[in-house]
Amino acid sequence: MHAFRPLLRKSLFNLFAATIAIGAIVLPRAVNAEALLLIEADTGKVLQADNATIPWYPASVTKIMTAYVTLKAVKDGKITLDTLLTVSPTAASQSPSKMGLRPGTQLTVDNALKMMMVKSANDMAVVLAEGVGGSIDGFAAMMNDTAKKLGMTQTNYVNPNGLPADGHVTSARDLGILARSFLRDLPEYEYFVHIPAIRFGKRITPNFNKLIGRYPGADGFKTGFICASGYNLVASATRNGRRLIAVVLGASSGTARAVKAAQLLERGFSQDNLSWLRPSLGTVENLVPVDASPPNLRDEMCGGHRKHPASDDDDALIATNGSGSTSLTGGEAKVTFFTAGLQPPLMKASELMASAPEPVEPVVVYTGPTRTGAALVAAVAADSDQQATPKGRGKKSRVAKKLDAGSAAKTAAAKTDAKTDAKAKGDAKSDTKSAAKPAASRHAAAKPTDNKSADNKPAANKPAASGDQASRPAKPKAATKPAPKPAPNNS
């Protein structure tokens, strides 16, 4: 019996250690939780996988599937890139990031895709979903059917844009499968995943994927962020004819996810001569899914310790945690670039991400049907004019209203002076003329005020400008009390 005690203790210890290990795999840490995956685009060979089969909230990387389903419909002849879609009230009501187009606005599938993939516009995702699937639910069913056909066994979609919803999940493994499928099945539409910037009217929006235009060879895909998921990124790059796909889920900032993706890609490109030393991890499809709940990173990402509200459009180079220290890559402050046969140089992450992207001409997007030449110029001008329309909100609008009130007061004072002068003259003819002048003055003065009201009418219809001080006419000063009240701008 005594002889078996050491064996029993050893067995119990091994069982305990195994339980701890399994727990670590099944239940990832909520703090600094993160999933990483690196694969070859052509073969699906896995070069690195960390928590790659842990379920995760996809956030806006969902839009890769939205684009896939939409472009598959284009390829199958069900719609065209020139098909006109209409912004519905449901689409217009989506949370930012969005284009902010009004219900009833029409635009092409082509422009909606560009806006969605570059600006990560949630309203455009719904426009596409309703245009292709009839409704959000109908399109979600199409997305899930497609995911099943592609072998994305850990994915379930509820909406086309990745906004928080119960049951809306994926994994790094499934995102790797999706990115491979996009490149394989839709090579003629690959352009949509690496547009560097768009120009809508006067506004220029760069791609939220910071690798594009900065990391050599970067050519896709999509970013994503919600508080529960952290900062997500699916990225691809090509070097010497070899294309790699990197997936980063749960990074601490927009810059951190780009740095981690760059690190993964660089390691992958440097492994050509040393791959035989590493054990094979198989293909992405063969990675074994883990049955677990996705980690919720809301407190870390959107807690009160952050200096600025977190968003997918994160321009901060370093995310600051509650203790005041900084973290870019889990304690690693520099990006290492390995080059075969050379001493590996070190590049600071801030230098990599803060460097200006390569100069490019933004892709023009616009509302309305497909246009070219002079018609396109006119469409862009119309969108620019629409953006320039006063919104009746904020400091500028309050100043404008005060100026309007002041102008009305001056006009009223001029009328009073004219009446006084007319009475001082004894000639009846002069009385008649002077009496006519104020009447004409009143009509003349009413016109600019009415015109101003008409110009501001769209802004007056906005709910945000109807209830607060920004929408109230400015009170005239004591000296101008005799003046009539200015025409209201929110009629």
Secondary structure, DSSP 8 states (H G I E B T S, - for coil): -TTHHHHHHHHHHHHHHHHHHHHHHHS--STT--EEEEEETTT-BEEEEESTTS-B--GGGHHHHHHHHHHHHHHTTSS-TT-EEE--HHHHTS-SS-----TT-EEEHHHHHHHHHHH--HHHHHHHHHHHHSSHHHHHHHHHHHHHHHT-TT-B-SSSS--S-TT-BB-HHHHHHHHHHHHHH-GGGGGGG---EEEETTEEEE-S-TTTTTSTTEEEEEEEEETTTEEEEEEEEEETTEEEEEEEEEESSHHHHHHHHHHHHHHHHTTTTTGGGS----BGGGS----------HHHHHSTT-SS---SS---SSEE-TTS-EESSTT--EEE---TTS---EEEHHHHHHS-------EEE-SBS---HHHHHHHHHHHHHHHHS--S-SHHHHHHHHHHHHHHHHHHHHHHHHHHHHHH---HHHHHHHHHHHHHHHHHHHHHHHHHHHHTHHHHT-GGGSSSGGGS-----GGGTTS-----TT-
